[in-house]
Amino acid sequence: MREVAGRTEAYWCPIKHAKKAAGAHEHYLGFVAYGDADAYRKRIAELEEAARKP
C-alpha cells in the first residue's frame, strides 16, 4: 500500500512538505522543494513527456 501511495503522490503531487515528513517513502527524495514553482513546472513537464512515451 505504501508503494502505491508513493507512486501516486510522485505523479500527482511531487512536492516536499514545508515541514519534514516522518516516514517518507523512497519516491519522496525526488520531489521538488516546497515553494519552488519553477522546479515544480519543470517536473510536471517531465512527467507529461514521460506519459506520452509508449
Phi, psi and omega in degrees: 000321180298320179295316179297314179298318179297316179293322179296313180295323179298328180274312189272333184208069183280057180238133175288149179290155178299322176253148181303130180274131177282135176067037182295146179284168185295335180288337184303327182297334180270001180284157178278156182292145177303129178090356181266084186296321180296315179295325179296312180299321178295316181295319179296318178299319178297317180295319178296319179296316180296326180291335180282339180284139180290000000 
